Amino acid sequence: MVGHTGVVLALDSLPGGCEDAKCLENLIPMFAGVKVGLPLLLRGGPKLLEEIAEVSKKYGVLRIADFKLADIGDVMSSSLEATWRLGYDVAIAHAFVGIRGGLDALMVRASELGIKIALLVSMSHEGSKEFYDKHFHEFLTIARGLGVWGVVVPATRPHLISEARAMLESSVRILSPGVGTQGAGYGTAMCRGADYEIIGRSVVKAPNPLEASARILKEVEETVRTCRASYV
Ligand code: BMP
């Protein structure tokens, strides 16, 4: 069975006592997606990421590679190809590099490879207000123009999720980090229109990640059920 619709497990480290993808066999299927990034790549190497992708694929779980690509188009395309070879089907890139010679080339390569792109249009930390958020609407326009699969919008500033939802076609997925450890409540981003909530340390650093996942997923479901019921 595929895990909870809408919750993505961020694996920036492995749970305590877990050293390879085998010990994630019970955890991964609880979620709709997994997200891996630089910390795990640098600590565990590409083989670990490949094994995590294999386990996720087996259970039909979305495989998101979060290397936050931000470079000239040719270099991003090369990283994208390596990401695709590791077995990932979504790659996250920064919007601020711009289109010409940057994101346009990335989108062409993504379409050739059949890998989806999610574009960061704001970030969950306070510093995002210094630069990123001043261009939020321009980044959304870029995302819309490029026809990306998804955008990353923080749960810590929920009004941005509502704005993104209103501005983008309903087929564009909104992925929302900042839930749990960073302070946003479970289910609150989905109540604002996000398709996925990204949750990392609240699960991975918990003494019992399986129990924590079950509790958190239940809370997400209850919150979403309540807010959806109030719209009817
Ligand atoms: P945690 O739930 O442990 O705070 O993890 C959040 C995850 O979402 C991390 O993998 C982080 O890289 C990612 N993320 C974020 O926290 N804020 C952003 O603006 C963009 C992210 O990708």
Residues whose N, C-alpha, C, O or C-beta is under 5 A from the ligand:
A	BS01	BMP	A10 D12 S122 M123 S124 H125 P177 G178 V179 T181 Q182 I198 I199 G200 R201 S202
